[in-house]
Amino acid sequence: MLLQGLDFTTFFGYAVWAAVLFGFWGLFRGGEFTVETQNSFDPTIHIKRSDVQDVMVTSIEGKVVRGRICHLPWDKVSKHRGA
């Protein structure tokens, strides 16, 4: 339903879809990867580009696959450096 409502002729449509996929597959709470306003961004609390790493790992079948590791700067439960 969300996918049908997005306008992929704009950057915003792609950004929203990327955030939805990132949050879903990362099992994040919404507040762990979004900010309320652009001015409320705090790099000690909110995820930033430098918190995401590309990695190469070997699968159980022995194939090398690409992946990403996301380090959360803060999480709701521990109130400090996250995963």
C-alpha positions in Angstrom: 0.0 0.0 0.0 2.8 2.5 0.9 4.7 1.6 -2.3 1.8 2.5 -4.5 1.5 5.9 -2.8 5.1 6.9 -3.4 6.2 9.1 -6.3 9.4 7.6 -7.7 9.9 10.5 -10.0 11.2 12.5 -7.0 14.2 12.0 -4.7 11.8 12.1 -1.7 9.9 9.0 -2.9 13.1 7.1 -3.1 14.3 8.4 0.3 11.1 7.3 2.0 11.2 3.8 0.4 14.9 3.4 1.4 14.1 4.4 5.0 11.2 1.9 5.1 13.3 -0.9 3.8 16.2 0.0 6.1 14.0 0.1 9.1 12.1 -3.1 8.2 15.1 -5.3 7.4 17.2 -3.8 10.2 14.4 -4.4 12.7 14.7 -0.8 13.9 12.2 1.2 15.8 11.1 4.3 13.9 12.9 6.7 16.2 16.2 4.8 15.8 16.7 5.8 12.2 14.5 8.9 11.7 14.4 12.5 13.1 11.3 14.6 13.8 12.7 17.7 12.0 15.9 18.4 10.1 17.0 20.8 12.8 16.5 18.2 15.6 19.3 16.0 14.2 21.9 15.1 16.9 24.9 13.0 15.7 25.4 11.6 19.2 21.8 10.1 19.1 20.8 9.7 15.4 22.3 7.3 12.8 24.5 8.9 10.2 26.3 7.7 7.1 29.5 6.9 9.0 27.5 4.5 11.2 26.8 2.2 8.1 29.6 -0.1 6.8 29.7 -2.2 3.7 31.1 -5.7 4.4 31.9 -8.9 2.6 31.0 -12.1 4.4 31.1 -15.8 3.5 27.8 -17.5 3.5 27.3 -21.1 4.8 27.4 -22.3 1.2 30.9 -20.7 0.9 29.8 -17.8 -1.4 31.1 -14.3 -0.7 28.2 -11.9 -0.4 27.9 -8.2 0.3 26.2 -6.9 3.4 25.9 -3.9 5.6 26.5 -3.3 9.3 24.6 -0.5 11.0 25.9 0.8 14.3 23.2 2.7 16.3 24.7 5.6 18.1 21.9 5.4 20.7 19.1 3.0 21.5 15.9 3.4 23.6 16.7 0.6 26.0 20.3 1.2 27.1 20.3 5.0 26.5 23.9 4.9 25.2 25.9 3.5 22.3 23.7 1.0 20.6 24.4 -2.2 18.6 
